[in-house]
Amino acid sequence: MGRVTSWTAPHSEGPVTASVRLPGSKSMTARALVLSALADGPSRIVRPLRANDTTNMAASLTALGSAVDTGDDEVWTVRPGPLRGPATIDVGQAGTVMRFGSPLAALAEGTVVVDGDPQARRRPLRPIVDTLRALGVDLDASAAGGLPLTIRGTGLVEGGEAVIDASGSSQFVSGLLLSAPRFTKGLRLRHEGPPVPSAPHLRMTTHMLRAAGAVVDESVSDVWVVEPGPLHGHEWVIEPDLSGAAPFFAAALVTGGTVTVAGWPAESWQPVGRLTELVGMIGGSVTLDGRGLTVRGSGGGELHGFDADLSEVGELTPVLATLAALADGPSRLRGVAHIRTHETDRVAALATELSKAGAGVVEHPDGLDITPAPLRPVTFATYDDHRMAHAAAVLGLAVEGITLDDVSCTAKTLPEFPELWTNLARAK
């Protein structure tokens, strides 16, 4: 999708009733790609997400020596090769590529440069950099401990024991664990600091490691032990992405309609249970059956204010904040200090844009207090952040005349978003 300077979000005059089929999870696709590159044989990735973040990950694996075939939208294949440099990993804006790719690059023989867009250079990476150095990896980083990164690899990482503060992102832990089976001594990683956010993503990492044949022990809180050993080629069937589905589910709540995301598995590796709790607090319901995962809004589209700790599902914050601005009472969104270091400072950005639209917003270090008020049409800045664009689109369903200053940022994880959203808004 080309660069778009502005886009007027569709407005809905009545309940939306639709079934949508969304691309696969970014989180699962990224993990499947890394595990496939480290495997002892070829892998297939079924229904992957094709978007900027995942194609950057695939290109990174190719640069390091794997044969990655992304020609078929339904199935990607990965044939691992010896990891080697010289190579350059371009992460774009992707935190996953930056944080999963750096430990992978440390296993290569030769020099690997990891760099990305200006936004990526501002995103935190120091906990991984410091851990890799503690494990004996020779590397140079920026003064802030982030990109650009130059890794001078010898073809192996000794591994062993390490301590990390992963309170800024669960990706710091996941990135190290994914490569740990190939460390000579494996890895015993202990977190010290405030709680690690997005715990469901850590469980996804350990589940997928085990599926690939790794031995992982997470029985002690904040300690992960990965034994050295082979990873096996695997067929990864990718679920639809819960974070990417959030605005579509929100459409059901805002309009008092029903939206089904087709193809949802009976057993999900994503926090569907937490989604169910939050939707119930707001006034809707969630069901999972053979058709998919369905969210139903209340008959008149009434939304209730809510008080919730979102530390496990921080990616849902922009959409949930928009729902709070449309609710019948005040809301408190807590536990999301970590989303200040995502593509943009999402807490500050949401406070600015929702206030501009007329909501009463008080910003806190770890979240927002939101008091509904009559809302007005505005140009909603997206900050080159796909989740901010999703929030604006949800607002536009209820408030006519919401214009996104740039919708092209949705290509980061869902290039088809404008078309899918327009079709959804028309579905009655």
N, C-alpha and C positions, 0 to 999 in steps of 0.2 A: 504494500500500500504506500502511495506517495505521501509527501508531506502535506498535511491539511492544516490551514491556519485557524479555521474555526468550523464549528458544527453546531447546529441548533438541535438540542435533544428533543425527541418526539414527546408529545404530551398525550396522555390517555384520558378519555372522557368516561371510561367505564371499566369494569373488571376485565383483566387480561386472563385469557384461558389458553394455554399453549403447552405443547411438548417440544422441547428443544434437544438437539444432540450437540454436545459441546466437545471440543478436542480434549485430549488427555491431560493429566496433571503435569504441570511443570516440574513439581518436586519429584514425582516418581520418574518422569522421563530423564531428568538430570542424573538421578541416582542410578538408573538402569544403564545409562551411557557409561558412567565411570566404572561400574562393576563389570560391564561387558568388556571394557578396554583392559581390565586387569585379569580377565578370565583365562582359563587354559584352553579355550575353544570358542567357536563362534556363538553368537547370541542373536536372538530376534526380539525386537521391541514392537509390540502390536498396539496399534492405535496411539502412537506417540503424539505429543504436542509439537506441531511445526510453528515455531514463533522465534522471535529474535534471540531470546535467551537460550533456547534449546539448539538452534542451529549454530550459535556461537560455541556451545559445548561440543557439538559434533565436530565442528571445524577444529577445535582445540585437540580433540583426540586424533584427528587426521594429522595435524601438525606434529604430534608426538609419535606417530608411527602406526596407528590403527587404520584399517580399511573400513570406513563407515559409509554405507550406502543408504542415502536418504531419498532416493528417487521415487519410491513408492510411499504415498501418504499414509497407507494403512499399516505397512510393516517396514521398519528399518532393520538393517542387518549390520552387525559389528564383528569384524574379524581382527582380533588383537594382534599386534605386532610388538617387537621389542621397543620399549620406550627409549627414545633417543633425541638428542639435540644435534646441532643447533636448531632451535625452534622458537616460535613466538606464539603466545596465546593471547588473543584479543578477546577480552571478556565483555566488551560493549559496556552495558550498564549492569550486567548480571552478577549479583552477589553469589549465586550458586557457582557460576563458572570461576569466579575469583577465589572462592573459599574451597571448592572441591578440586579445582584444577591445580592449585599451588602444591598441595601434598603429592598429587599425582605427578606433577613435573619434577618433584624432588627425587622420584624413583627413576628418572630418565638418566641416561649416560650422555653428558654433554651439557651445554649451556642452554637454558630456557628463560626467555623473557616473558613476564606476565604483565600486561598493561590493559588499559581500557579507556572509556570515555572520561571526561573531566569529573562527571558525577561519581564514577567508580573510584577515581583516585581519592575522593573525599570520604569514601565509605571505610569503616574500620576493618582492619586485617591484622593488626598487631598481635592479638592472641595466637593466631596461627603462625605468624612469623617467629615469635618468641619461642613457641613450642618446637617448631622445626629446627631452630638454632640449638635448642637444648638437646635435641635428638641427634645433633652432629651435622646438620645440613649447612653447607656453605652458601650463603646468599647475601644479597644487598637489597635493602628496601628504602623507601623514601624516609625523610626525616620524621614523618608521622607514623612510620612503621607500616606503611601500606604500599600501594602501587605508585610507580612502576617497581616491579620485583625482578631481580636477576638471580637465578638459581644455577649454581655450578654443580651438577650432579655427577655421581660416580656409578650410577646404575643400581645403587642400593641405599636404603636407609636402615640404620641399625635398629632403631626403635627402643623399646624399654619403657621406663616409667616417666611420666610427665605430669605437671600440674598446670591448669589453665583456668582463667577467669572467663567463662563463657556467658556471663550475664548480659552481654550485648547482643548475642545472637546464638541460637542453637546451631547455626551453620558452622560455627567454629569447631564444635564437637563432631558434627556429621562429616565435615570435610576430612578431618584426621582419621575418623573411624573407617571411612570407605577405603582408604588406601592402606590401613594398618595390617590387613592379612599379608601384605607383601613386604612389610618391614621384617628384617631378619629375626628380631626378637618379639615381633608383634607389638602391642601397645597396651599399657595400663595407664589410662588417662583419668585424672581426678580433677573435678571442678571445685574451686574455692572462690566464693563470692556470693553475691545475691543470686536468687533462683534463676536458673536457665529458662528463658522464655520459649514458647512454642514447643512444649514437650511432645506433642503428637508427632512432630517432624523427627524428633530423635527416635521415637518408637518405629516410625517408618524406616529410618536408616537401619536399625538393628534387625527388624523383620526382613528387610531386603538382603542384608548381609548373610543372614542365616539361610535364606532361600538360595543364595549363590554358593553355599557350602561353608561359610565361615563359622567359627566357634566364638560366640560372644557371650560374656557374662555381665549382666547389669543388675545383679541381685543386691548390690550395695548402692544405696542412694548416692548419686553424684559421682559414681565410679563406673567406668566402662573398661572391660578387659577383652581385647581381641587377640586370639591366638594366631601365631604365624601359620600359614598354610595356603593351599591352593583355593582359588575361586573358580567355579565351573561355568561354562556356557549355559545360558538359561533362556527360556522364552518368557519375556516380561509382558504381561497384559496390563496396559495402563488404564487406570480409572479416570473418569472425568474429574476435573479439578474443582475442589470444593471452594477455594478462594475465587476462582474464575466464575463459578456458578452463583456466587453470592448476590450479584446485582440482579440476576434473573429470578432468583428466589424472592428478593426484595420487591420485585415488580408485583408478585402475587400479594404481598402484604400491603403495599401502597394502594393497590387498586381494588383490594377485596376479591382477587381472582384466584386462579390455580395455575401453577407452573410446575411441570414435570421435567426433570433432566433425565433423559432416556439413557439406558445402558449402565445404570449404577449397580455395582456388584452387591450381592447379599451380605458379604463380609468385606468391609472397607478398612483400609489402612489410614483413613483420614478421620478427623474428629466429628463424625456425624452426630454423635451423642450430644456434644456441646452445642452444635447447631440447633438440635431439637430443643434443648433447654432454652436457648436464647429466643428462638421463634415463639415458643410458648409464652415467655415473659412479655413479648411484644404484642401477642394476641393472635397468633396463627398456630398452625399445626403442621407436623411433618410425618409422612408415611413413606415406607419403602416396600415396594412389591415388584411383581414381574415387569411392570411398565417402567419403573425407575424410581428416583427419589423425588417426592412431590411435596411442595409447600402450598398450603391453603391459607389465604387471608381471611379475616372476619368479613361477614356479609357486606358491611358498609365501608370496609377499608380502614376501620379504626385502628390506630396504633397506640399502644400504651407506653408510657415512660418506664424506664428500667434502670436498675443499678447492677452493673456486672463487671467482674474481673475478667478482662480479655487477654490475659497474659499468654494463654495457650493458643489463642486464635487471633493474634494481633493483625493478621492480614485482612480480617473482616472489619476492622475498625472504621475505615472510611465509609463503607456502606451502612454500617450500624449507626454511625454518627448522623448520617443523613436521615435515617429512619427516626432517630431521636428528635431531630429538628421538625419532623412532621407528626410527632406524637401528641397525645392529649395531656401530657404532663411532663415534668422535668426528668432528666436522665443523668446518670453518672457513669462514665466509661473510665475504667481504672486498669492499671497494670500494663500500660503500653508505652513506657518510656523508651523501649527499644526501637519503636517504629520512627523515632526521631532521626535515626541514621539509615533509613531505607532510601529509596530513590530521592526523596526529599524529606524534610522534617514534617512528617504527616500530621503530628499533633498541632503544630503551629499553622500549617497550611489549612487544615480543616477549620481551626478557629477563625482564621482570616476569611475564608470563603463563605462559611455558613453565617458568620456575622454580617458579611456584606449582603447576603440574601435576606437578612432581617432577624435571624435567630439570636437568642441570647446565649452567648458562649463565654465560659470562663475557662481559661487554660491553666492546667496544673502540670507539674513536672512529669507525671505519669499518666495523664489523661485529660478528660474534658468534662465539665458540667454544661449541659445543654438545656436551655429553657425554650420551648416552642413559642413562636410569635408569628403574626401574619408575615408571609414570605412574599418576595417580589422578584420579578425577572432580573437577572444579572448576567454578566459575562463571568463565568466561573473559570478561574485559572487552574490548569491541570499540573503545572510545575514539571512537565515532561514525565509524569508519574501515572502509570496505567490505573492504579487503584483510585487516584483522585478523579480520573476521567469516569470511572465506574460510579463514584459517588455523585458526580454531577448529572450523569444520565438518569440515575434513580430520582434525583431531585426534580428533573425535568418532567417526569411522568406526572407529578402532582402540581408543579408550578409551571405554567405556560411561559415560554420565552427564556428558558435557561439556555445560554450559549456557551459551549466549551471553547476556550481560546485555541485549543489544539487537541484533536481527538486521535491524531496519528500515533501518540504514545501508547495506545492500546495494542499496537503491533508487538510490543514487548512480550506479551503472553497470549494475545488473542487477536490476530490481524483481522479476523472477520467480524469483530465486535460491532462496528457501526451498522453493518447490514443485518446481523442477527438481532440487534436491539431494535432497529426500525421495524423488522418483521414482527417481533414480539409485541411491540406497542400497538400494532394493528390487529393483533390476534384477539378476537372476541368470542 
